[in-house]
Amino acid sequence: MNHFFLFFRLLFKVKFTFKNPEQHDLVIFDDVSLPDLKNFIFHYNFFVLQNRIENINKIYFSFKILKYFFKYYNGNIMTAYLISLLEIIRPKIVLTFIDNSFKFFDLARVLDKKINFVAVQNAARYELKEHKHRYKKNITKSDFTKNFYIPNFLCFGQFEIDHYKQYKIKVKNFFKVGSLRLANFFYYIKKKKIKLKKSIYDICLVSESYGFQNDWLDEKNFEKCAINLTKFTIKFCMKHNMRFIFPLKNVQAKGELGFYKKYLTDNEYKYLVSHCLKRNIESYSSYMAMFQSKVAIGTGSTLLRENLAVGGKTLACNLTRTNVYDFPIKGICSMKNCTFKEFEKRLLRIYSMSKKNYFSKLSKDKCYTAEYDKKISTIDILKRRIDSFLANNHQ
């Protein structure tokens, strides 16, 4: 019933086009993908397939669309409509940067024999463990990992391949391409002729505790455990007079800082605010802060994997009671359920040691969680892969 309500609400705010969409070889699924794809997608003529009700501004309507709609309708209006459009557009590729979209999975299941469905990895995918955890604890009645379906997955690196196979996620083909966002950052600083200075800050704390506030895992005192890493880092930096930077995760800082204020003491909060860097999407502020710091600290952020891949010293510290957010690489770069003294000892050791010594003490290669090659950008790798799909029509 809710689907029908949302659909009819949509009818009052969109423009109707009483014709079929034009045919395109490439379709971009979800317009939210566009900003991150912009550095290589301009090479192509493409159609944008909007799927989020709040973003849809045009609805195509024709006899042919109606015919396909009734053919594919199976209880979900949006799925049937999107499939109908794809049948008419007849693309060789449907590409998305929203690699965890259940709607993308639904379309791929129906049409992957006709079209190459390609997902570029957007971020670290802890939700595989999250979904399994919630199902085992009877928080959800279904194991949502069973709904995943990616015909062609352009992923960060080998870890994703091992991880998805471990959880029996349905992926037909894996391609290791590295991180597109990381490549976009390096493209940006090259274009703007910005030179990174490696020692502006000593410690960069990645803001992510704020993302844990939704009680996703239904764990007791989960937020308080997650915030302890922030407390440890502040205490460490104040004690050792370290140059500290805290790049915020969200453009709207008020809600994010409000979360930290709830759990930090007045002194801790004042220190955090005085060293925070407001997020600026255009200038890649989080990357700028991290890559100009000696050590990056966090729990499970994608930034930690990227920092490690490019040769930056990283400490991933999981202070929650669950293993869901354990870092994929063990050794000197990761800790779990530690005391402040243990955290302090490890961080001082990492800070003072050479990079060569640091990377020799990892359980896996630094590029295990994200491929990185100075000589070839992920942007170029993606373009070559898309060209290959277009040339071969369907693989």
Stockholm file with secondary structure:
# STOCKHOLM 1.0

chainA/1-395         MNHFFLFFRLLFKVKFTFKNPEQHDLVIFDDVSLPDLKNFIFHYNFFVLQNRIENINKIYFSFKILKYFFKYYNGNIMTAYLISLLEIIRPKIVLTFIDNSFKFFDLARVLDKKINFVAVQNAARYELKEHKHRYKKNITKSDFTKNFYIPNFLCFGQFEIDHYKQYKIKVKNFFKVGSLRLANFFYYIKKKKIKLKKSIYDICLVSESYGFQNDWLDEKNFEKCAINLTKFTIKFCMKHNMRFIFPLKNVQAKGELGFYKKYLTDNEYKYLVSHCLKRNIESYSSYMAMFQSKVAIGTGSTLLRENLAVGGKTLACNLTRTNVYDFPIKGICSMKNCTFKEFEKRLLRIYSMSKKNYFSKLSKDKCYTAEYDKKISTIDILKRRIDSFLANNHQ
#=GR chainA/1-395 SS CHHHHHHHHHHTTSEEECSCCCCCSEEEESGGGHHHHHHHHTTSCEEEECCCTTTCCEEECCHHHHHHHHHHCSSCHHHHHHHHHHHHHCCSEEEESCTTCHHHHHHHHHHTTTSEEEEECCSCCTHHHHHHHHHHTTSSSSCGGGGCEEEEEEESSHHHHHHHHHTTCEEEEEEECCCHHHHHHHHHHHHTTCCCCTTSEEEEECCCGGGGTTCTTCCTTHHHHHHHHHHHHHHHHHHTTCCEEEECSSSSHHHHHHHHHHHSCHHHHHHHHHTEECCCTTTTHHHHHHTTEEEEEESSCHHHHHHHHTTCEEEEEECSSSSTTCCSSCBTTEEESCCHHHHHHHHHHHHHSCHHHHHTTBSSCTTSSSCCCTTSCHHHHHHHHHHHHHHHSCC
#=GC SS_cons         CHHHHHHHHHHTTSEEECSCCCCCSEEEESGGGHHHHHHHHTTSCEEEECCCTTTCCEEECCHHHHHHHHHHCSSCHHHHHHHHHHHHHCCSEEEESCTTCHHHHHHHHHHTTTSEEEEECCSCCTHHHHHHHHHHTTSSSSCGGGGCEEEEEEESSHHHHHHHHHTTCEEEEEEECCCHHHHHHHHHHHHTTCCCCTTSEEEEECCCGGGGTTCTTCCTTHHHHHHHHHHHHHHHHHHTTCCEEEECSSSSHHHHHHHHHHHSCHHHHHHHHHTEECCCTTTTHHHHHHTTEEEEEESSCHHHHHHHHTTCEEEEEECSSSSTTCCSSCBTTEEESCCHHHHHHHHHHHHHSCHHHHHTTBSSCTTSSSCCCTTSCHHHHHHHHHHHHHHHSCC
//
